[in-house]
């Protein structure tokens, strides 16, 4: 199980804190179109065409539209999605940055190392988490 889920289930973080971190993670995720341009797979014009089509067909994903329009192969979409995932910051890193998970107040969660920590006043918060998800 992912460390952030363990933290949530143990009560070390609240559902609201988890949701805030998840939203932040989503906001920071590099769009697939941007990655495709950076990798040289798509032009800006093609990305705009895909986005225009996506606005008209809101239930369709960017990669699916790109394949349907013949701009990308499925294998290219898969590689772009993998790159997108690799560049995404971990939930634990975000929770530490938000001051929700800290490195100086230990708590125990079954299956997690003792270096996992819970929140305390901001003045005492170091910015590192040792041993969990990093």
TIVO-2410 file (N, C-alpha, C; in nm, 3 decimals):
# residues 134
REC num residu      c1      c2      c3 atome chaine
REC   1      X   0.084  -0.118   0.000     N      A
REC   1      X   0.000   0.000   0.000    CA      A
REC   1      X   0.089   0.125   0.000     C      A
REC   2      X   0.045   0.228  -0.067     N      A
REC   2      X   0.123   0.352  -0.076    CA      A
REC   2      X   0.131   0.417   0.061     C      A
REC   3      X   0.245   0.479   0.093     N      A
REC   3      X   0.262   0.542   0.224    CA      A
REC   3      X   0.156   0.647   0.256     C      A
REC   4      X   0.115   0.725   0.156     N      A
REC   4      X   0.015   0.829   0.182    CA      A
REC   4      X  -0.120   0.769   0.220     C      A
REC   5      X  -0.151   0.652   0.167     N      A
REC   5      X  -0.275   0.584   0.204    CA      A
REC   5      X  -0.264   0.532   0.346     C      A
REC   6      X  -0.147   0.480   0.381     N      A
REC   6      X  -0.123   0.435   0.519    CA      A
REC   6      X  -0.140   0.553   0.616     C      A
REC   7      X  -0.085   0.668   0.579     N      A
REC   7      X  -0.097   0.788   0.663    CA      A
REC   7      X  -0.243   0.828   0.679     C      A
REC   8      X  -0.318   0.822   0.571     N      A
REC   8      X  -0.460   0.856   0.574    CA      A
REC   8      X  -0.537   0.758   0.660     C      A
REC   9      X  -0.516   0.630   0.639     N      A
REC   9      X  -0.590   0.529   0.714    CA      A
REC   9      X  -0.555   0.529   0.862     C      A
REC  10      X  -0.433   0.569   0.896     N      A
REC  10      X  -0.392   0.571   1.036    CA      A
REC  10      X  -0.442   0.696   1.109     C      A
REC  11      X  -0.490   0.795   1.032     N      A
REC  11      X  -0.535   0.920   1.093    CA      A
REC  11      X  -0.424   1.022   1.107     C      A
REC  12      X  -0.303   0.991   1.056     N      A
REC  12      X  -0.191   1.085   1.064    CA      A
REC  12      X  -0.214   1.207   0.977     C      A
REC  13      X  -0.290   1.189   0.868     N      A
REC  13      X  -0.333   1.302   0.786    CA      A
REC  13      X  -0.484   1.291   0.768     C      A
REC  14      X  -0.546   1.404   0.743     N      A
REC  14      X  -0.691   1.406   0.725    CA      A
REC  14      X  -0.726   1.385   0.577     C      A
REC  15      X  -0.849   1.346   0.549     N      A
REC  15      X  -0.890   1.336   0.409    CA      A
REC  15      X  -0.873   1.469   0.334     C      A
REC  16      X  -0.897   1.580   0.402     N      A
REC  16      X  -0.883   1.711   0.339    CA      A
REC  16      X  -0.737   1.737   0.301     C      A
REC  17      X  -0.644   1.698   0.388     N      A
REC  17      X  -0.502   1.716   0.358    CA      A
REC  17      X  -0.460   1.629   0.240     C      A
REC  18      X  -0.510   1.506   0.239     N      A
REC  18      X  -0.479   1.415   0.127    CA      A
REC  18      X  -0.533   1.473  -0.003     C      A
REC  19      X  -0.656   1.522  -0.002     N      A
REC  19      X  -0.718   1.577  -0.122    CA      A
REC  19      X  -0.642   1.701  -0.169     C      A
REC  20      X  -0.600   1.785  -0.075     N      A
REC  20      X  -0.525   1.905  -0.112    CA      A
REC  20      X  -0.393   1.867  -0.180     C      A
REC  21      X  -0.325   1.766  -0.128     N      A
REC  21      X  -0.200   1.720  -0.189    CA      A
REC  21      X  -0.226   1.659  -0.326     C      A
REC  22      X  -0.333   1.582  -0.339     N      A
REC  22      X  -0.367   1.520  -0.467    CA      A
REC  22      X  -0.401   1.628  -0.572     C      A
REC  23      X  -0.472   1.730  -0.531     N      A
REC  23      X  -0.504   1.840  -0.623    CA      A
REC  23      X  -0.378   1.912  -0.667     C      A
REC  24      X  -0.290   1.935  -0.572     N      A
REC  24      X  -0.164   2.002  -0.604    CA      A
REC  24      X  -0.081   1.917  -0.700     C      A
REC  25      X  -0.079   1.787  -0.676     N      A
REC  25      X  -0.007   1.696  -0.765    CA      A
REC  25      X  -0.064   1.704  -0.907     C      A
REC  26      X  -0.196   1.705  -0.916     N      A
REC  26      X  -0.262   1.713  -1.047    CA      A
REC  26      X  -0.230   1.846  -1.116     C      A
REC  27      X  -0.233   1.956  -1.040     N      A
REC  27      X  -0.205   2.088  -1.096    CA      A
REC  27      X  -0.062   2.099  -1.147     C      A
REC  28      X   0.031   2.030  -1.082     N      A
REC  28      X   0.171   2.037  -1.120    CA      A
REC  28      X   0.208   1.939  -1.231     C      A
REC  29      X   0.118   1.849  -1.266     N      A
REC  29      X   0.148   1.751  -1.370    CA      A
REC  29      X   0.161   1.819  -1.505     C      A
REC  30      X   0.269   1.789  -1.574     N      A
REC  30      X   0.294   1.848  -1.706    CA      A
REC  30      X   0.194   1.789  -1.805     C      A
REC  31      X   0.122   1.875  -1.878     N      A
REC  31      X   0.024   1.825  -1.975    CA      A
REC  31      X   0.088   1.737  -2.081     C      A
REC  32      X   0.014   1.638  -2.124     N      A
REC  32      X   0.063   1.543  -2.223    CA      A
REC  32      X   0.102   1.614  -2.353     C      A
REC  33      X   0.026   1.712  -2.393     N      A
REC  33      X   0.057   1.787  -2.515    CA      A
REC  33      X   0.191   1.858  -2.506     C      A
REC  34      X   0.219   1.916  -2.391     N      A
REC  34      X   0.348   1.983  -2.370    CA      A
REC  34      X   0.463   1.883  -2.380     C      A
REC  35      X   0.444   1.768  -2.318     N      A
REC  35      X   0.548   1.663  -2.326    CA      A
REC  35      X   0.567   1.617  -2.470     C      A
REC  36      X   0.457   1.602  -2.544     N      A
REC  36      X   0.466   1.558  -2.683    CA      A
REC  36      X   0.541   1.659  -2.769     C      A
REC  37      X   0.522   1.789  -2.742     N      A
REC  37      X   0.596   1.893  -2.814    CA      A
REC  37      X   0.744   1.885  -2.776     C      A
REC  38      X   0.772   1.874  -2.646     N      A
REC  38      X   0.911   1.866  -2.600    CA      A
REC  38      X   0.984   1.746  -2.659     C      A
REC  39      X   0.913   1.635  -2.676     N      A
REC  39      X   0.973   1.513  -2.730    CA      A
REC  39      X   0.980   1.516  -2.883     C      A
REC  40      X   0.919   1.617  -2.945     N      A
REC  40      X   0.920   1.628  -3.090    CA      A
REC  40      X   0.818   1.541  -3.160     C      A
REC  41      X   0.719   1.491  -3.085     N      A
REC  41      X   0.617   1.405  -3.144    CA      A
REC  41      X   0.502   1.485  -3.207     C      A
REC  42      X   0.476   1.603  -3.153     N      A
REC  42      X   0.365   1.685  -3.202    CA      A
REC  42      X   0.411   1.829  -3.219     C      A
REC  43      X   0.345   1.899  -3.312     N      A
REC  43      X   0.367   2.043  -3.325    CA      A
REC  43      X   0.264   2.115  -3.237     C      A
REC  44      X   0.286   2.243  -3.217     N      A
REC  44      X   0.190   2.322  -3.138    CA      A
REC  44      X   0.054   2.322  -3.207     C      A
REC  45      X   0.053   2.330  -3.340     N      A
REC  45      X  -0.073   2.329  -3.415    CA      A
REC  45      X  -0.149   2.199  -3.391     C      A
REC  46      X  -0.078   2.087  -3.392     N      A
REC  46      X  -0.143   1.958  -3.369    CA      A
REC  46      X  -0.199   1.948  -3.227     C      A
REC  47      X  -0.124   1.998  -3.129     N      A
REC  47      X  -0.173   1.998  -2.990    CA      A
REC  47      X  -0.300   2.082  -2.980     C      A
REC  48      X  -0.300   2.199  -3.042     N      A
REC  48      X  -0.420   2.284  -3.038    CA      A
REC  48      X  -0.539   2.215  -3.106     C      A
REC  49      X  -0.513   2.145  -3.214     N      A
REC  49      X  -0.622   2.073  -3.282    CA      A
REC  49      X  -0.678   1.962  -3.191     C      A
REC  50      X  -0.589   1.891  -3.125     N      A
REC  50      X  -0.632   1.785  -3.033    CA      A
REC  50      X  -0.712   1.846  -2.918     C      A
REC  51      X  -0.662   1.957  -2.862     N      A
REC  51      X  -0.733   2.022  -2.751    CA      A
REC  51      X  -0.869   2.075  -2.796     C      A
REC  52      X  -0.876   2.128  -2.917     N      A
REC  52      X  -1.004   2.175  -2.970    CA      A
REC  52      X  -1.103   2.059  -2.982     C      A
REC  53      X  -1.056   1.947  -3.035     N      A
REC  53      X  -1.140   1.827  -3.046    CA      A
REC  53      X  -1.181   1.779  -2.907     C      A
REC  54      X  -1.088   1.784  -2.812     N      A
REC  54      X  -1.116   1.739  -2.675    CA      A
REC  54      X  -1.224   1.826  -2.610     C      A
REC  55      X  -1.224   1.955  -2.639     N      A
REC  55      X  -1.330   2.043  -2.585    CA      A
REC  55      X  -1.466   2.005  -2.641     C      A
REC  56      X  -1.468   1.963  -2.767     N      A
REC  56      X  -1.594   1.923  -2.829    CA      A
REC  56      X  -1.639   1.785  -2.782     C      A
REC  57      X  -1.544   1.699  -2.752     N      A
REC  57      X  -1.573   1.561  -2.709    CA      A
REC  57      X  -1.512   1.543  -2.569     C      A
REC  58      X  -1.570   1.606  -2.470     N      A
REC  58      X  -1.509   1.614  -2.337    CA      A
REC  58      X  -1.482   1.479  -2.272     C      A
REC  59      X  -1.546   1.375  -2.318     N      A
REC  59      X  -1.523   1.243  -2.259    CA      A
REC  59      X  -1.400   1.174  -2.315     C      A
REC  60      X  -1.336   1.231  -2.415     N      A
REC  60      X  -1.220   1.170  -2.480    CA      A
REC  60      X  -1.089   1.222  -2.421     C      A
REC  61      X  -0.994   1.132  -2.405     N      A
REC  61      X  -0.863   1.168  -2.352    CA      A
REC  61      X  -0.773   1.218  -2.464     C      A
REC  62      X  -0.679   1.303  -2.424     N      A
REC  62      X  -0.586   1.365  -2.519    CA      A
REC  62      X  -0.517   1.259  -2.605     C      A
REC  63      X  -0.461   1.158  -2.543     N      A
REC  63      X  -0.388   1.054  -2.616    CA      A
REC  63      X  -0.475   0.978  -2.713     C      A
REC  64      X  -0.597   0.948  -2.672     N      A
REC  64      X  -0.689   0.876  -2.761    CA      A
REC  64      X  -0.722   0.959  -2.885     C      A
REC  65      X  -0.742   1.087  -2.865     N      A
REC  65      X  -0.772   1.176  -2.979    CA      A
REC  65      X  -0.650   1.185  -3.071     C      A
REC  66      X  -0.531   1.199  -3.012     N      A
REC  66      X  -0.409   1.209  -3.092    CA      A
REC  66      X  -0.390   1.084  -3.178     C      A
REC  67      X  -0.420   0.969  -3.123     N      A
REC  67      X  -0.409   0.843  -3.199    CA      A
REC  67      X  -0.515   0.840  -3.309     C      A
REC  68      X  -0.639   0.875  -3.272     N      A
REC  68      X  -0.747   0.872  -3.370    CA      A
REC  68      X  -0.721   0.967  -3.488     C      A
REC  69      X  -0.661   1.082  -3.459     N      A
REC  69      X  -0.631   1.178  -3.566    CA      A
REC  69      X  -0.504   1.141  -3.643     C      A
REC  70      X  -0.434   1.037  -3.597     N      A
REC  70      X  -0.315   0.991  -3.667    CA      A
REC  70      X  -0.188   1.065  -3.632     C      A
REC  71      X  -0.191   1.145  -3.525     N      A
REC  71      X  -0.073   1.222  -3.486    CA      A
REC  71      X   0.025   1.141  -3.401     C      A
REC  72      X  -0.026   1.046  -3.326     N      A
REC  72      X   0.058   0.964  -3.239    CA      A
REC  72      X   0.021   0.818  -3.252     C      A
REC  73      X   0.117   0.731  -3.226     N      A
REC  73      X   0.092   0.588  -3.213    CA      A
REC  73      X   0.060   0.559  -3.067     C      A
REC  74      X  -0.009   0.450  -3.042     N      A
REC  74      X  -0.040   0.413  -2.902    CA      A
REC  74      X   0.088   0.398  -2.819     C      A
REC  75      X   0.192   0.343  -2.880     N      A
REC  75      X   0.318   0.326  -2.806    CA      A
REC  75      X   0.378   0.461  -2.766     C      A
REC  76      X   0.361   0.562  -2.850     N      A
REC  76      X   0.411   0.696  -2.816    CA      A
REC  76      X   0.331   0.755  -2.701     C      A
REC  77      X   0.200   0.736  -2.704     N      A
REC  77      X   0.116   0.784  -2.594    CA      A
REC  77      X   0.157   0.716  -2.464     C      A
REC  78      X   0.181   0.586  -2.470     N      A
REC  78      X   0.223   0.512  -2.350    CA      A
REC  78      X   0.354   0.567  -2.296     C      A
REC  79      X   0.449   0.595  -2.382     N      A
REC  79      X   0.577   0.649  -2.338    CA      A
REC  79      X   0.561   0.790  -2.279     C      A
REC  80      X   0.475   0.870  -2.339     N      A
REC  80      X   0.450   1.005  -2.286    CA      A
REC  80      X   0.382   0.997  -2.149     C      A
REC  81      X   0.289   0.904  -2.134     N      A
REC  81      X   0.223   0.887  -2.005    CA      A
REC  81      X   0.322   0.841  -1.899     C      A
REC  82      X   0.413   0.754  -1.937     N      A
REC  82      X   0.517   0.709  -1.845    CA      A
REC  82      X   0.607   0.825  -1.804     C      A
REC  83      X   0.646   0.905  -1.900     N      A
REC  83      X   0.730   1.023  -1.868    CA      A
REC  83      X   0.654   1.119  -1.777     C      A
REC  84      X   0.526   1.137  -1.805     N      A
REC  84      X   0.444   1.224  -1.722    CA      A
REC  84      X   0.440   1.173  -1.578     C      A
REC  85      X   0.424   1.045  -1.563     N      A
REC  85      X   0.420   0.984  -1.431    CA      A
REC  85      X   0.554   0.995  -1.360     C      A
REC  86      X   0.662   0.973  -1.432     N      A
REC  86      X   0.796   0.982  -1.373    CA      A
REC  86      X   0.829   1.122  -1.324     C      A
REC  87      X   0.775   1.223  -1.390     N      A
REC  87      X   0.805   1.362  -1.353    CA      A
REC  87      X   0.714   1.414  -1.242     C      A
REC  88      X   0.613   1.339  -1.209     N      A
REC  88      X   0.517   1.380  -1.106    CA      A
REC  88      X   0.582   1.368  -0.968     C      A
REC  89      X   0.568   1.471  -0.887     N      A
REC  89      X   0.621   1.465  -0.751    CA      A
REC  89      X   0.537   1.371  -0.667     C      A
REC  90      X   0.601   1.303  -0.574     N      A
REC  90      X   0.529   1.207  -0.491    CA      A
REC  90      X   0.435   1.280  -0.395     C      A
REC  91      X   0.331   1.210  -0.355     N      A
REC  91      X   0.237   1.265  -0.257    CA      A
REC  91      X   0.309   1.294  -0.126     C      A
REC  92      X   0.401   1.208  -0.086     N      A
REC  92      X   0.475   1.229   0.038    CA      A
REC  92      X   0.554   1.358   0.030     C      A
REC  93      X   0.624   1.383  -0.081     N      A
REC  93      X   0.699   1.507  -0.097    CA      A
REC  93      X   0.606   1.629  -0.086     C      A
REC  94      X   0.489   1.619  -0.147     N      A
REC  94      X   0.393   1.730  -0.142    CA      A
REC  94      X   0.341   1.750   0.001     C      A
REC  95      X   0.312   1.640   0.071     N      A
REC  95      X   0.264   1.651   0.208    CA      A
REC  95      X   0.370   1.712   0.299     C      A
REC  96      X   0.497   1.680   0.275     N      A
REC  96      X   0.606   1.740   0.352    CA      A
REC  96      X   0.613   1.889   0.321     C      A
REC  97      X   0.610   1.924   0.193     N      A
REC  97      X   0.617   2.065   0.152    CA      A
REC  97      X   0.501   2.146   0.209     C      A
REC  98      X   0.384   2.083   0.218     N      A
REC  98      X   0.266   2.151   0.273    CA      A
REC  98      X   0.272   2.161   0.425     C      A
REC  99      X   0.370   2.094   0.486     N      A
REC  99      X   0.382   2.098   0.631    CA      A
REC  99      X   0.289   2.002   0.702     C      A
REC 100      X   0.235   1.906   0.629     N      A
REC 100      X   0.142   1.810   0.686    CA      A
REC 100      X   0.217   1.690   0.743     C      A
REC 101      X   0.319   1.646   0.672     N      A
REC 101      X   0.403   1.535   0.715    CA      A
REC 101      X   0.541   1.592   0.743     C      A
REC 102      X   0.593   1.562   0.860     N      A
REC 102      X   0.718   1.621   0.904    CA      A
REC 102      X   0.821   1.516   0.938     C      A
REC 103      X   0.940   1.562   0.967     N      A
REC 103      X   1.048   1.467   0.993    CA      A
REC 103      X   1.092   1.461   1.138     C      A
REC 104      X   1.018   1.520   1.231     N      A
REC 104      X   1.068   1.519   1.369    CA      A
REC 104      X   0.968   1.474   1.475     C      A
REC 105      X   0.857   1.419   1.438     N      A
REC 105      X   0.764   1.366   1.536    CA      A
REC 105      X   0.721   1.227   1.493     C      A
REC 106      X   0.786   1.123   1.546     N      A
REC 106      X   0.757   0.989   1.497    CA      A
REC 106      X   0.619   0.939   1.538     C      A
REC 107      X   0.563   0.856   1.452     N      A
REC 107      X   0.444   0.779   1.484    CA      A
REC 107      X   0.462   0.644   1.418     C      A
REC 108      X   0.387   0.548   1.462     N      A
REC 108      X   0.404   0.415   1.408    CA      A
REC 108      X   0.283   0.376   1.324     C      A
REC 109      X   0.312   0.323   1.208     N      A
REC 109      X   0.211   0.268   1.119    CA      A
REC 109      X   0.263   0.131   1.079     C      A
REC 110      X   0.179   0.033   1.089     N      A
REC 110      X   0.222  -0.102   1.053    CA      A
REC 110      X   0.274  -0.105   0.910     C      A
REC 111      X   0.394  -0.159   0.895     N      A
REC 111      X   0.453  -0.173   0.763    CA      A
REC 111      X   0.535  -0.053   0.718     C      A
REC 112      X   0.532   0.057   0.792     N      A
REC 112      X   0.611   0.173   0.755    CA      A
REC 112      X   0.729   0.189   0.851     C      A
REC 113      X   0.841   0.239   0.801     N      A
REC 113      X   0.954   0.260   0.890    CA      A
REC 113      X   0.922   0.367   0.994     C      A
REC 114      X   0.994   0.366   1.102     N      A
REC 114      X   0.968   0.460   1.211    CA      A
REC 114      X   1.002   0.603   1.170     C      A
REC 115      X   1.067   0.623   1.056     N      A
REC 115      X   1.102   0.758   1.013    CA      A
REC 115      X   0.984   0.834   0.953     C      A
REC 116      X   0.866   0.774   0.946     N      A
REC 116      X   0.747   0.845   0.899    CA      A
REC 116      X   0.701   0.933   1.014     C      A
REC 117      X   0.658   1.054   0.983     N      A
REC 117      X   0.628   1.149   1.090    CA      A
REC 117      X   0.498   1.224   1.068     C      A
REC 118      X   0.444   1.275   1.177     N      A
REC 118      X   0.319   1.350   1.174    CA      A
REC 118      X   0.345   1.497   1.201     C      A
REC 119      X   0.241   1.577   1.188     N      A
REC 119      X   0.253   1.722   1.196    CA      A
REC 119      X   0.269   1.776   1.336     C      A
REC 120      X   0.334   1.892   1.344     N      A
REC 120      X   0.346   1.970   1.467    CA      A
REC 120      X   0.359   2.116   1.428     C      A
REC 121      X   0.378   2.208   1.522     N      A
REC 121      X   0.381   2.350   1.485    CA      A
REC 121      X   0.485   2.382   1.378     C      A
REC 122      X   0.451   2.476   1.292     N      A
REC 122      X   0.533   2.511   1.177    CA      A
REC 122      X   0.676   2.547   1.216     C      A
REC 123      X   0.696   2.620   1.326     N      A
REC 123      X   0.829   2.664   1.365    CA      A
REC 123      X   0.927   2.547   1.380     C      A
REC 124      X   0.878   2.431   1.416     N      A
REC 124      X   0.964   2.317   1.444    CA      A
REC 124      X   0.976   2.221   1.326     C      A
REC 125      X   0.927   2.260   1.210     N      A
REC 125      X   0.918   2.167   1.098    CA      A
REC 125      X   1.042   2.169   1.009     C      A
REC 126      X   1.119   2.062   1.008     N      A
REC 126      X   1.223   2.048   0.905    CA      A
REC 126      X   1.159   2.011   0.774     C      A
REC 127      X   1.229   2.024   0.667     N      A
REC 127      X   1.173   2.003   0.533    CA      A
REC 127      X   1.215   1.869   0.471     C      A
REC 128      X   1.243   1.771   0.548     N      A
REC 128      X   1.283   1.642   0.490    CA      A
REC 128      X   1.205   1.529   0.554     C      A
REC 129      X   1.180   1.428   0.475     N      A
REC 129      X   1.117   1.307   0.526    CA      A
REC 129      X   1.210   1.193   0.488     C      A
REC 130      X   1.251   1.117   0.586     N      A
REC 130      X   1.349   1.012   0.562    CA      A
REC 130      X   1.281   0.878   0.564     C      A
REC 131      X   1.300   0.799   0.462     N      A
REC 131      X   1.259   0.659   0.464    CA      A
REC 131      X   1.121   0.626   0.414     C      A
REC 132      X   1.041   0.723   0.375     N      A
REC 132      X   0.906   0.691   0.328    CA      A
REC 132      X   0.887   0.751   0.190     C      A
REC 133      X   0.868   0.665   0.092     N      A
REC 133      X   0.833   0.708  -0.042    CA      A
REC 133      X   0.936   0.792  -0.112     C      A
REC 134      X   1.057   0.798  -0.061     N      A
REC 134      X   1.160   0.878  -0.127    CA      A
REC 134      X   1.277   0.793  -0.165     C      A
***
